């Protein structure tokens, strides 16, 4: 049994030994009630491994793909490379002058990548 499971088992032992008081348990261990109740729903006293954290389930099912064309991305990168001192607003105005319609946040995301 790993440390994470042991910690959660201690939560439920404390919970049972203190009159099944969830709020007291949360304050004692410094956890949110939402977290406690989520794990309480999963907890099976006969099977402590039910408290294992399944990291696969945390991953998003789908990631949004950018709908910005490769040509536009290349234009933004080229402008930023040639003029690193330019602000997002200056890049935005220059791109709009070239007929490219993007928001400042989209430009920032492209540069950040």
N, C-alpha and C positions, 0 to 999 in steps of 0.2 A: 504494500500500500504506500503510495507516495505522500509527500508532505501536504499537498493540496487536499487530498482526500481526508487525511487525518484532521486537518484544520476544520473541514466542513463537518466531520463526524463530531468534533468537539462542540460545534455550534448546536447540533441536535441533542447531544448529551446535556448541555447546559439548558437548552430549551425544555427538555423533559424534566430535569431536576429542579427547575424553577417555575413549576406550575404552568408549563406550556405558554409562557409569556413571551411572545415574539418580539415585542417592542423592547423589553428588557434585554433580550438576547442580542438584538441589533445594537443597542447602546453599548452593551458590554464588549462586543467584538468590533464595534466601529464599522458596521456594514449597513447598507440601506435596507429598509423593509422589502423593497421590490426584489433585491438580490436574494434576501432570505426566503421569501415566498416562492421565488422561481426555483431555488434549490430544494425547498421543502416539497414542492410538487414532484420533483424527480427522485427524491430520496426513498430508497427501499431499505429498511433496517436489516433485512436478511441479506442484502447485497450491497456492501459499502462501495463497490466499484460503480454503482449507479451515480456516485458523486464525481466520477471522472469527467474532466472537462474535455468535451469533444471539439477540438479546434477546427475540425472540418466544417462544422455547422456554422461557424462564425463568418466564413468566407461568403461574400455576396454571390448570389446565384448568377447574376448577369452584371457585366460592367458596361456602362455606356460607352459607345464608340464615338469618336469625334466625327462630325460631318463637315469639317473644314477641309477643303481640297488640299492636296499635296502642293500644288502650285502656290496657293495662298500661304501655306506654312513656310515654304521656301522663300517667298517674298519677305515675310516678316523677319525670318532669321537673317536674311541677307542685309536688310535695312538695319537691324540691330547690330550686326557684326560691323557694318560700315560706319555706324553712328552710335557707339555704345553710350554716349552721354545723353542721348535723346530720351525724353520721358515717354510714358505710354501715350500721353495725350498728343505729343508731337508725332509719334509713330502712327497713331490713329488718324490724325489729320492728313499726313502724307499718304497713307494707304487709301483714304477716302478720295484723295485727289487722283489716285491711280485707278479708281473705280472698284476698290475692294471694300466690301461692307463687313466690318467686324466690330465687336465691342472691345473696350479697353481690357475687360477681364479675359476675353478670348486671346487677345494679344499677349497678356501676361502669362496665361497658361502655356501658350506656344513657347514663349521665351524660357519659362521655368523648366520645361521639358528639356 
